[in-house]
Amino acid sequence: MLHTIVIIFMIVMLLCGVPIAVVVGLGAILLIKFAAQIPLVALPQVMFSGIDTTLLLAVLFFVFAGNIMSEGVLAKRLINVGKALLGWAHGGLAVSGVLGCVFFAAISGSSTATVIAVGGLLIPAMIKEGYSTNFSTGLITSAGSLGILIPPSVPMIIWAMVMNVSITQQFIAGVVPGLMIGFMLICYSYYLARRNGWKGTGRVGGREMLQVLKEGIWGLSLPVVVLGGIYSGAFTPTEAAAVAVIYALVIELFIQRSLRFRDLGKVTLNSVLVGSALIFIISAASTLSWYLSFMHVPVQAAEFLGEAIEQRWIFLVLCNIFLLFLGCFIDLVSAMLIIGPILIPVLAKFNIDPLHFGIIMIVNCEIGFLTPPLGLNLFVASTITKRDIVSVARSTAPFIVLFVVGLMIITFFPQISLMLTRLGAL
């Protein structure tokens, strides 16, 4: 009875717009105090143990690196490279937008940072070149969500931490699915461009092309440095995040000179605010996860699902339906911390690789960023384009269909996620 009351209380708070960290934290406190009857003096230690890991440094560093590059010119020059190479072709500007999102995703690890950096530059440019407002807004808003699927990825780090799997392996598992969905977006963009006659203004001359490539070389090199270092074993994901920060600072401050030292205060403040919010969410969710483990909820859930569901594909379909619904109302990145421990024995029962299921979770998170009423990318795109949320949501609808198709392919063909991880094991 008490659990039901607490769940209803948490749902009501969520519907009232209370931040999810507060909702989860209060729910955990009530359950620990009155259901488990554990003195609250233990609460600070439980909350601290949830964030007492060096893996969180990688999250904070990637947030900081993304903010540095969004404030500087690295993102703009990446877009300029794409426009110079492809802007002249049918759908070339749209394709360069998708590729720009892929590249910036491989730098920042953040969906919102990708939408801000690429969308702020490319959506107005696409509209100016004759692309429809709905298509331009929907494409970049949707492609920006690739920021959490193309490694490095902040949600992937959180999932790996919860499931106790290798961050490097989880990153590798996201490469092919991320490129696959990006390719789907490119094909759809090309089809619409051919049908509507959306074409660039002309080819860029050789001298101008060399100049654009020269200016963009630093941005193009960063994914190679970060991901190459991780996959080669030169440094850990946490060290790679620190390298990304140092690289971005050196390029923006001393080589490109697009930032001044006095600008670092604003960048640091924004990063601290985002990082603090993430730590608060992780701490609160870890507390609830601890309570669930203490009360043996994961084991009970596994037993229940084992009795209720016997076929693997039914479990995967029901999981996706549940996550797609849940993503409309709460932040699935935060929900990973609660859902993950419950699913560990269930995934083992159905012989589902946690790396593969992690990609399923991430793609569901991507769709959650695009679905009202709480899709974060919708709010970001609304701010950039000065359009209302409903209009932005309508513009993303065709792309959500593409993402759902991609999700189904990834769900039922696990080798798409695992092929590169298995190659590394040979």
HUMO-V305234 format. One record per helix or strand of 2 or more residues. SS is the DSSP state (2 for helix, 1 for strand). FROM is the first residue (numbers start at 1). TO is the last residue. If there is no record, write none. Layout:
ss->SS from->FROM to->TO
ss->SS from->FROM to->TO
This chain:
ss->2 from->2 to->15
ss->2 from->20 to->35
ss->2 from->40 to->51
ss->2 from->55 to->71
ss->2 from->74 to->86
ss->2 from->92 to->108
ss->2 from->111 to->128
ss->2 from->133 to->148
ss->2 from->154 to->163
ss->2 from->167 to->196
ss->2 from->206 to->232
ss->2 from->237 to->255
ss->2 from->261 to->294
ss->2 from->297 to->308
ss->2 from->312 to->326
ss->2 from->332 to->349
ss->2 from->354 to->368
ss->2 from->376 to->385
ss->2 from->389 to->412
ss->2 from->415 to->425
